[in-house]
Amino acid sequence: MSNEKKPLTDETVEFEPTGPTGNAYWILGMTTRALKRSGHADQVEEYNRRATSGNYDNLLAVTREYVNLVEV
């Protein structure tokens, strides 16, 4: 059994860490869109606050709590 927590939504956000989709603003925007699309618009403000409260690694860790973040 895995200790990994399931994200809030089943939405998936794919990104390339060294490409344009690895940009922090792109990840924030796509995750915000995914939250709204999945009926979790009420979580957007909290997500943005938490995701922008640290460095890039924090952004990725927090984003993984809300969506399936997949590196391509």
C-alpha positions in Angstrom: 0.0 0.0 0.0 1.4 3.4 -1.0 1.8 6.2 1.5 1.2 8.7 -1.3 -2.0 10.8 -0.8 -4.5 11.0 -3.7 -4.9 14.5 -5.1 -8.0 16.5 -4.5 -9.1 16.0 -8.2 -8.7 13.5 -10.9 -7.5 16.2 -13.3 -4.0 15.9 -14.8 -1.6 18.7 -15.5 1.4 17.7 -17.7 4.5 19.9 -17.7 8.1 19.9 -19.0 10.5 21.1 -16.3 12.9 22.5 -18.8 10.3 23.7 -21.4 7.7 26.5 -21.5 5.2 24.4 -19.6 7.6 24.2 -16.7 7.1 27.9 -16.0 5.6 28.4 -12.6 2.9 30.8 -13.9 1.8 28.1 -16.5 1.6 25.5 -13.8 -0.5 27.8 -11.6 -2.8 28.7 -14.4 -3.4 25.2 -15.6 -4.0 24.0 -12.1 -6.4 26.8 -11.4 -8.3 25.9 -14.6 -8.3 22.2 -13.6 -9.7 23.0 -10.2 -12.5 25.2 -11.7 -13.3 22.6 -14.3 -13.6 19.8 -11.7 -16.0 21.8 -9.5 -13.4 22.9 -6.9 -13.3 26.7 -7.6 -13.6 27.2 -3.9 -10.1 25.8 -3.5 -8.4 28.1 -6.0 -7.5 30.9 -3.5 -6.1 28.5 -1.0 -4.1 26.7 -3.7 -2.6 29.9 -5.1 -1.7 31.1 -1.6 0.0 27.9 -0.7 1.7 27.3 -4.0 3.2 30.7 -4.1 4.4 30.7 -0.5 7.8 29.1 -1.3 10.2 28.1 -4.0 9.6 26.0 -7.2 9.8 22.7 -5.3 7.1 24.0 -3.0 4.9 24.9 -6.0 5.3 21.3 -7.4 4.6 19.7 -4.0 1.5 21.8 -3.3 0.2 21.3 -6.9 0.5 17.5 -6.4 -2.0 17.8 -3.6 -4.6 19.2 -5.9 -4.1 17.5 -9.3 -2.1 14.7 -10.9 1.1 16.6 -11.9 2.9 14.6 -14.6 6.4 15.4 -15.8 6.8 14.7 -19.5 
